[in-house]
Amino acid sequence: MRLLANPLANPLVNPMLLRMGLLLFAAVAAFGLGLFLIRRLRKNLAEESESLNHAPLAAEGLPVHAYHAVIQQLKQQKHELTTRQLSERRKAKASDTLSSTILSNLSCGVLFLNTSGLVRQANSAARKMLGFASPVGLHAGDLFRTGTLRPEDLRPENMHSGNNGLSSEASIEQALAPALAGTSAIRGLVLNYCTRDGESHVLEVAASPVLAEDASLMGTTLVLTDKTDIERIRHDQKVHQEISSELALGLRHSLTTIAGYAQQLACSRDAELARHLADGIAHEAAQLDRTIGSFLGGARVASTSC
């Protein structure tokens, strides 16, 4: 009866104590549930990590070993590309060396001019013909400033398109303009050239534009051929022919004179006339002997000099 009379002494009857008990029970249950969920989550994460390390391919992406394989493949491709680049560089260097060797041993002069008409490359033969230690950087007009075109070589195929021809005062730069512009090639252009040291040369010039794969102009090549010796031989032959013609005329005149004197001598009975005719024959014979001796001496000197 006392117990029932004091409601605070009985926890089942006191609502405050009952609420506190329920809250404590709920907190303990929530803590236990949270601890269970955390352990469950850790276990799931561990299982997923292990499955990613051993699985060949996941739906979300590549595994770690697959990334390593891709990286190794990329490194291998990079190594192959580097090796190929080094090989191409060696081939290009070998090609340049071969081209330089061939150009240096050519008897013809070879020059390369850029699109502005400036010399970018020249072999040793071209430097020797033009008398420059290094013509690189010179313009075509300055390069052939001391040269003159031959009037007989101002042919229509070497002229500008639309023009009937060039005047005798035309410069070499004007004659080379079609090749420098990339419109057409120039062949057989002969000019008289004098170096800075005073040496005279007869040069035959051939110019060809160099086009890229897209048909754009890269520059112009000039090929120089020294025709000095050939022109000298032609001149000597021409002089020799002229001398031979004069000699033939002289011989014919002397022989005609001697024949006339001989006929008169055969028909004459006058001793004084016969002596005069004999002197004339002797004079013509001596003149003939001097002419033939001079011709043979000149031919002997020419053959010795050659």
VEXDOBA-351101 format. One record per residue (C-alpha): y, x, z; residue number from 0; chain. Coordinates in Angstrom, 1 decimal. Layout:
<kolmis>
+--------+--------+--------+-----+-----+
|     c2 |     c1 |     c3 | seq | mol |
+--------+--------+--------+-----+-----+
|      Y |      X |      Z | NUM |   A |
...
+--------+--------+--------+-----+-----+
</kolmis>
This chain:
<kolmis>
+--------+--------+--------+-----+-----+
|     c2 |     c1 |     c3 | seq | mol |
+--------+--------+--------+-----+-----+
|    0.0 |    0.0 |    0.0 |   0 |   A |
|    2.3 |    3.0 |    0.7 |   1 |   A |
|    1.5 |    4.5 |   -2.6 |   2 |   A |
|    2.4 |    1.3 |   -4.4 |   3 |   A |
|    5.5 |    1.0 |   -2.5 |   4 |   A |
|    6.9 |    4.4 |   -3.6 |   5 |   A |
|    7.0 |    4.4 |   -7.5 |   6 |   A |
|    8.3 |    8.0 |   -7.7 |   7 |   A |
|    5.2 |    9.3 |   -6.0 |   8 |   A |
|    2.9 |    7.9 |   -8.8 |   9 |   A |
|    3.4 |    9.7 |  -12.1 |  10 |   A |
|    1.6 |    6.9 |  -14.0 |  11 |   A |
|    4.2 |    4.5 |  -12.8 |  12 |   A |
|    7.3 |    6.7 |  -13.2 |  13 |   A |
|    8.5 |    6.4 |  -16.8 |  14 |   A |
|   10.5 |    9.6 |  -16.8 |  15 |   A |
|    7.5 |   11.7 |  -15.8 |  16 |   A |
|    5.5 |   10.0 |  -18.4 |  17 |   A |
|    8.0 |   10.8 |  -21.2 |  18 |   A |
|    8.1 |   14.4 |  -20.1 |  19 |   A |
|    4.3 |   14.6 |  -20.3 |  20 |   A |
|    4.3 |   13.1 |  -23.7 |  21 |   A |
|    6.9 |   15.6 |  -25.0 |  22 |   A |
|    5.0 |   18.5 |  -23.6 |  23 |   A |
|    1.8 |   17.3 |  -25.2 |  24 |   A |
|    3.6 |   16.8 |  -28.6 |  25 |   A |
|    5.2 |   20.3 |  -28.4 |  26 |   A |
|    1.8 |   22.0 |  -27.6 |  27 |   A |
|    0.2 |   20.0 |  -30.5 |  28 |   A |
|    3.0 |   21.0 |  -32.9 |  29 |   A |
|    2.7 |   24.7 |  -31.9 |  30 |   A |
|   -1.0 |   24.7 |  -32.4 |  31 |   A |
|   -0.6 |   22.9 |  -35.8 |  32 |   A |
|    2.0 |   25.4 |  -36.9 |  33 |   A |
|   -0.1 |   28.4 |  -35.8 |  34 |   A |
|   -3.0 |   26.9 |  -37.8 |  35 |   A |
|   -0.9 |   26.4 |  -40.9 |  36 |   A |
|    0.5 |   30.0 |  -40.7 |  37 |   A |
|   -3.0 |   31.5 |  -40.4 |  38 |   A |
|   -4.1 |   29.3 |  -43.3 |  39 |   A |
|   -1.2 |   30.4 |  -45.4 |  40 |   A |
|   -1.8 |   34.1 |  -44.7 |  41 |   A |
|   -5.4 |   33.6 |  -45.7 |  42 |   A |
|   -4.5 |   31.9 |  -49.0 |  43 |   A |
|   -2.0 |   34.7 |  -49.8 |  44 |   A |
|   -4.6 |   37.3 |  -49.1 |  45 |   A |
|   -7.2 |   35.5 |  -51.3 |  46 |   A |
|   -4.6 |   35.1 |  -54.2 |  47 |   A |
|   -3.7 |   38.8 |  -54.0 |  48 |   A |
|   -7.3 |   39.9 |  -54.1 |  49 |   A |
|   -8.0 |   37.5 |  -57.0 |  50 |   A |
|   -5.0 |   39.0 |  -58.9 |  51 |   A |
|   -6.3 |   42.5 |  -58.5 |  52 |   A |
|   -9.8 |   41.6 |  -59.7 |  53 |   A |
|   -9.1 |   38.9 |  -62.2 |  54 |   A |
|   -9.0 |   39.9 |  -65.9 |  55 |   A |
|   -6.1 |   37.5 |  -66.7 |  56 |   A |
|   -4.3 |   34.9 |  -64.7 |  57 |   A |
|   -2.6 |   31.8 |  -66.0 |  58 |   A |
|    0.8 |   32.9 |  -64.6 |  59 |   A |
|    0.9 |   36.4 |  -66.2 |  60 |   A |
|   -0.8 |   39.7 |  -66.6 |  61 |   A |
|   -2.6 |   41.5 |  -63.7 |  62 |   A |
|   -1.4 |   44.9 |  -62.5 |  63 |   A |
|   -4.0 |   46.9 |  -64.4 |  64 |   A |
|   -3.0 |   45.1 |  -67.6 |  65 |   A |
|    0.6 |   46.3 |  -67.1 |  66 |   A |
|   -0.7 |   49.9 |  -66.6 |  67 |   A |
|   -2.7 |   49.6 |  -69.9 |  68 |   A |
|    0.4 |   48.3 |  -71.8 |  69 |   A |
|    2.5 |   51.2 |  -70.3 |  70 |   A |
|   -0.1 |   53.7 |  -71.3 |  71 |   A |
|   -0.2 |   52.3 |  -74.8 |  72 |   A |
|    3.6 |   52.5 |  -75.1 |  73 |   A |
|    3.5 |   56.1 |  -74.0 |  74 |   A |
|    0.9 |   56.9 |  -76.6 |  75 |   A |
|    3.0 |   55.2 |  -79.3 |  76 |   A |
|    6.0 |   57.1 |  -78.1 |  77 |   A |
|    4.1 |   60.4 |  -78.3 |  78 |   A |
|    2.8 |   59.6 |  -81.8 |  79 |   A |
|    6.3 |   58.6 |  -82.9 |  80 |   A |
|    7.7 |   61.9 |  -81.5 |  81 |   A |
|    5.0 |   63.9 |  -83.3 |  82 |   A |
|    5.7 |   62.1 |  -86.5 |  83 |   A |
|    9.4 |   62.8 |  -86.2 |  84 |   A |
|    8.8 |   66.5 |  -85.6 |  85 |   A |
|    6.4 |   66.6 |  -88.6 |  86 |   A |
|    9.1 |   64.9 |  -90.8 |  87 |   A |
|   11.7 |   67.3 |  -89.6 |  88 |   A |
|    9.4 |   70.2 |  -90.5 |  89 |   A |
|    8.8 |   68.8 |  -93.9 |  90 |   A |
|   12.5 |   68.2 |  -94.5 |  91 |   A |
|   13.3 |   71.8 |  -93.3 |  92 |   A |
|   10.6 |   73.2 |  -95.6 |  93 |   A |
|   11.9 |   71.2 |  -98.5 |  94 |   A |
|   15.4 |   72.4 |  -97.9 |  95 |   A |
|   14.2 |   76.0 |  -97.7 |  96 |   A |
|   12.2 |   75.6 | -100.9 |  97 |   A |
|   15.2 |   74.1 | -102.7 |  98 |   A |
|   17.5 |   76.8 | -101.5 |  99 |   A |
|   15.0 |   79.5 | -102.6 | 100 |   A |
|   14.6 |   77.9 | -106.0 | 101 |   A |
|   18.4 |   77.5 | -106.5 | 102 |   A |
|   19.1 |   81.0 | -105.4 | 103 |   A |
|   16.7 |   82.4 | -107.9 | 104 |   A |
|   17.9 |   80.3 | -110.8 | 105 |   A |
|   19.9 |   82.1 | -113.6 | 106 |   A |
|   21.9 |   79.0 | -114.1 | 107 |   A |
|   24.8 |   78.1 | -111.8 | 108 |   A |
|   24.3 |   74.9 | -109.8 | 109 |   A |
|   27.1 |   73.1 | -107.9 | 110 |   A |
|   27.2 |   69.8 | -106.0 | 111 |   A |
|   30.4 |   67.9 | -105.8 | 112 |   A |
|   31.0 |   65.0 | -103.4 | 113 |   A |
|   32.6 |   61.7 | -104.5 | 114 |   A |
|   36.1 |   63.2 | -104.0 | 115 |   A |
|   35.3 |   66.0 | -106.5 | 116 |   A |
|   35.1 |   68.7 | -103.8 | 117 |   A |
|   32.4 |   71.4 | -104.0 | 118 |   A |
|   29.9 |   71.1 | -101.2 | 119 |   A |
|   27.1 |   73.4 | -102.3 | 120 |   A |
|   26.9 |   76.3 | -104.8 | 121 |   A |
|   24.1 |   78.8 | -105.5 | 122 |   A |
|   24.6 |   82.5 | -106.0 | 123 |   A |
|   24.6 |   82.3 | -109.8 | 124 |   A |
|   27.4 |   79.8 | -109.8 | 125 |   A |
|   29.4 |   82.0 | -107.4 | 126 |   A |
|   28.9 |   85.0 | -109.6 | 127 |   A |
|   29.9 |   83.2 | -112.9 | 128 |   A |
|   33.0 |   81.7 | -111.4 | 129 |   A |
|   34.0 |   84.8 | -109.4 | 130 |   A |
|   34.2 |   83.1 | -106.0 | 131 |   A |
|   32.7 |   84.4 | -102.8 | 132 |   A |
|   32.4 |   80.8 | -101.7 | 133 |   A |
|   33.7 |   77.9 | -103.8 | 134 |   A |
|   32.8 |   75.3 | -101.1 | 135 |   A |
|   35.8 |   73.1 | -100.5 | 136 |   A |
|   37.5 |   73.6 | -103.8 | 137 |   A |
|   38.4 |   70.7 | -106.1 | 138 |   A |
|   37.0 |   70.6 | -109.6 | 139 |   A |
|   40.5 |   71.0 | -111.0 | 140 |   A |
|   41.1 |   74.2 | -108.9 | 141 |   A |
|   37.6 |   75.5 | -109.7 | 142 |   A |
|   38.1 |   75.5 | -113.5 | 143 |   A |
|   41.9 |   76.1 | -113.4 | 144 |   A |
|   41.5 |   79.3 | -115.5 | 145 |   A |
|   39.2 |   77.7 | -118.0 | 146 |   A |
|   40.0 |   76.1 | -121.3 | 147 |   A |
|   38.0 |   73.8 | -123.4 | 148 |   A |
|   37.1 |   74.7 | -126.9 | 149 |   A |
|   38.6 |   72.4 | -129.5 | 150 |   A |
|   35.4 |   72.1 | -131.4 | 151 |   A |
|   33.6 |   71.0 | -128.2 | 152 |   A |
|   35.9 |   68.0 | -127.6 | 153 |   A |
|   33.3 |   65.7 | -128.9 | 154 |   A |
|   33.4 |   61.8 | -128.6 | 155 |   A |
|   30.4 |   61.8 | -126.3 | 156 |   A |
|   32.3 |   63.9 | -123.7 | 157 |   A |
|   35.4 |   61.6 | -123.7 | 158 |   A |
|   36.5 |   58.8 | -121.5 | 159 |   A |
|   35.3 |   55.4 | -122.4 | 160 |   A |
|   37.8 |   53.5 | -124.4 | 161 |   A |
|   39.5 |   56.6 | -125.7 | 162 |   A |
|   38.9 |   58.0 | -129.2 | 163 |   A |
|   39.2 |   61.6 | -128.0 | 164 |   A |
|   41.0 |   64.2 | -125.9 | 165 |   A |
|   43.9 |   66.3 | -127.0 | 166 |   A |
|   43.6 |   70.0 | -127.2 | 167 |   A |
|   45.6 |   70.3 | -124.0 | 168 |   A |
|   43.1 |   68.2 | -122.1 | 169 |   A |
|   41.9 |   69.7 | -118.8 | 170 |   A |
|   38.4 |   70.2 | -117.8 | 171 |   A |
|   38.8 |   67.8 | -115.0 | 172 |   A |
|   39.6 |   65.1 | -117.5 | 173 |   A |
|   36.6 |   65.9 | -119.5 | 174 |   A |
|   34.4 |   65.8 | -116.4 | 175 |   A |
|   36.0 |   62.5 | -115.2 | 176 |   A |
|   33.1 |   60.2 | -116.4 | 177 |   A |
|   30.6 |   62.2 | -114.5 | 178 |   A |
|   32.8 |   62.5 | -111.4 | 179 |   A |
|   33.3 |   58.7 | -111.5 | 180 |   A |
|   29.5 |   58.1 | -111.9 | 181 |   A |
|   29.8 |   56.3 | -115.2 | 182 |   A |
|   28.0 |   58.7 | -117.5 | 183 |   A |
|   26.7 |   62.2 | -117.8 | 184 |   A |
|   28.3 |   65.1 | -119.7 | 185 |   A |
|   26.3 |   67.5 | -121.8 | 186 |   A |
|   27.1 |   70.6 | -123.9 | 187 |   A |
|   30.7 |   71.1 | -122.7 | 188 |   A |
|   31.7 |   74.7 | -123.6 | 189 |   A |
|   34.7 |   76.4 | -122.1 | 190 |   A |
|   36.3 |   79.8 | -122.1 | 191 |   A |
|   36.6 |   80.9 | -118.4 | 192 |   A |
|   38.3 |   83.9 | -116.9 | 193 |   A |
|   37.6 |   84.9 | -113.3 | 194 |   A |
|   40.2 |   86.2 | -110.9 | 195 |   A |
|   38.9 |   89.7 | -111.6 | 196 |   A |
|   39.7 |   89.3 | -115.3 | 197 |   A |
|   36.2 |   88.9 | -116.5 | 198 |   A |
|   35.8 |   86.5 | -119.5 | 199 |   A |
|   32.8 |   84.2 | -119.7 | 200 |   A |
|   31.7 |   81.5 | -122.1 | 201 |   A |
|   30.2 |   78.7 | -119.9 | 202 |   A |
|   28.3 |   75.6 | -121.0 | 203 |   A |
|   28.8 |   72.8 | -118.4 | 204 |   A |
|   26.5 |   69.9 | -117.9 | 205 |   A |
|   27.5 |   67.2 | -115.3 | 206 |   A |
|   25.3 |   64.4 | -114.0 | 207 |   A |
|   26.2 |   61.8 | -111.3 | 208 |   A |
|   23.8 |   61.5 | -108.4 | 209 |   A |
|   23.1 |   57.9 | -107.4 | 210 |   A |
|   21.5 |   56.5 | -104.3 | 211 |   A |
|   18.8 |   53.9 | -104.1 | 212 |   A |
|   21.4 |   51.2 | -104.0 | 213 |   A |
|   23.1 |   52.6 | -107.1 | 214 |   A |
|   26.0 |   53.9 | -105.1 | 215 |   A |
|   27.5 |   57.3 | -106.1 | 216 |   A |
|   26.6 |   60.2 | -103.8 | 217 |   A |
|   28.2 |   62.9 | -105.8 | 218 |   A |
|   27.9 |   65.0 | -109.0 | 219 |   A |
|   25.9 |   68.0 | -109.9 | 220 |   A |
|   27.2 |   70.7 | -112.3 | 221 |   A |
|   24.9 |   73.0 | -114.1 | 222 |   A |
|   26.6 |   76.2 | -115.6 | 223 |   A |
|   24.9 |   78.3 | -118.3 | 224 |   A |
|   26.4 |   81.6 | -119.2 | 225 |   A |
|   26.7 |   81.8 | -123.0 | 226 |   A |
|   28.7 |   85.0 | -123.0 | 227 |   A |
|   26.0 |   87.3 | -124.4 | 228 |   A |
|   24.9 |   84.7 | -126.9 | 229 |   A |
|   28.5 |   84.2 | -128.1 | 230 |   A |
|   28.9 |   88.0 | -128.3 | 231 |   A |
|   25.8 |   88.3 | -130.5 | 232 |   A |
|   27.0 |   85.4 | -132.7 | 233 |   A |
|   30.4 |   87.1 | -133.1 | 234 |   A |
|   28.7 |   90.4 | -133.9 | 235 |   A |
|   26.5 |   88.7 | -136.5 | 236 |   A |
|   29.5 |   87.0 | -138.0 | 237 |   A |
|   31.4 |   90.3 | -138.2 | 238 |   A |
|   28.3 |   92.0 | -139.6 | 239 |   A |
|   28.0 |   89.3 | -142.3 | 240 |   A |
|   31.6 |   89.7 | -143.2 | 241 |   A |
|   31.2 |   93.5 | -143.4 | 242 |   A |
|   28.0 |   93.0 | -145.5 | 243 |   A |
|   29.9 |   90.7 | -147.8 | 244 |   A |
|   32.7 |   93.2 | -148.2 | 245 |   A |
|   30.2 |   96.0 | -148.7 | 246 |   A |
|   28.3 |   94.0 | -151.3 | 247 |   A |
|   31.6 |   93.4 | -153.2 | 248 |   A |
|   32.5 |   97.1 | -152.9 | 249 |   A |
|   29.1 |   98.2 | -154.2 | 250 |   A |
|   29.2 |   95.8 | -157.1 | 251 |   A |
|   32.7 |   97.0 | -158.0 | 252 |   A |
|   31.6 |  100.7 | -157.8 | 253 |   A |
|   28.5 |  100.0 | -159.8 | 254 |   A |
|   30.4 |   98.1 | -162.4 | 255 |   A |
|   32.9 |  100.9 | -162.7 | 256 |   A |
|   30.2 |  103.6 | -163.0 | 257 |   A |
|   28.3 |  101.5 | -165.6 | 258 |   A |
|   31.5 |  101.2 | -167.6 | 259 |   A |
|   32.3 |  104.9 | -167.4 | 260 |   A |
|   28.7 |  105.7 | -168.5 | 261 |   A |
|   28.9 |  103.4 | -171.5 | 262 |   A |
|   32.2 |  105.0 | -172.6 | 263 |   A |
|   30.7 |  108.4 | -172.0 | 264 |   A |
|   27.7 |  107.7 | -174.2 | 265 |   A |
|   29.9 |  106.5 | -177.1 | 266 |   A |
|   32.6 |  109.1 | -176.8 | 267 |   A |
|   32.8 |  112.3 | -178.9 | 268 |   A |
|   35.9 |  113.6 | -177.2 | 269 |   A |
|   35.3 |  116.4 | -174.7 | 270 |   A |
|   38.5 |  115.7 | -172.8 | 271 |   A |
|   37.6 |  112.0 | -172.5 | 272 |   A |
|   34.1 |  112.8 | -171.5 | 273 |   A |
|   35.3 |  115.1 | -168.7 | 274 |   A |
|   37.7 |  112.4 | -167.5 | 275 |   A |
|   34.9 |  109.8 | -167.5 | 276 |   A |
|   32.6 |  112.2 | -165.7 | 277 |   A |
|   35.2 |  112.7 | -163.0 | 278 |   A |
|   35.6 |  109.0 | -162.6 | 279 |   A |
|   31.8 |  108.6 | -162.2 | 280 |   A |
|   31.8 |  111.3 | -159.6 | 281 |   A |
|   34.7 |  109.7 | -157.7 | 282 |   A |
|   33.0 |  106.3 | -157.6 | 283 |   A |
|   29.7 |  107.9 | -156.5 | 284 |   A |
|   31.5 |  109.7 | -153.6 | 285 |   A |
|   33.3 |  106.4 | -152.6 | 286 |   A |
|   30.0 |  104.6 | -152.8 | 287 |   A |
|   28.3 |  107.3 | -150.6 | 288 |   A |
|   31.1 |  107.0 | -148.0 | 289 |   A |
|   30.9 |  103.2 | -147.9 | 290 |   A |
|   27.1 |  103.2 | -147.4 | 291 |   A |
|   27.3 |  106.0 | -144.8 | 292 |   A |
|   30.0 |  104.1 | -142.8 | 293 |   A |
|   27.9 |  100.9 | -142.9 | 294 |   A |
|   24.7 |  102.7 | -141.8 | 295 |   A |
|   26.6 |  104.5 | -139.0 | 296 |   A |
|   28.0 |  101.2 | -137.7 | 297 |   A |
|   24.6 |   99.6 | -137.8 | 298 |   A |
|   23.1 |  102.5 | -135.9 | 299 |   A |
|   25.8 |  102.3 | -133.2 | 300 |   A |
|   25.3 |   98.5 | -132.8 | 301 |   A |
|   21.5 |   98.9 | -132.5 | 302 |   A |
|   21.9 |  101.6 | -129.9 | 303 |   A |
|   24.3 |   99.5 | -127.8 | 304 |   A |
|   21.9 |   96.6 | -127.8 | 305 |   A |
+--------+--------+--------+-----+-----+
</kolmis>
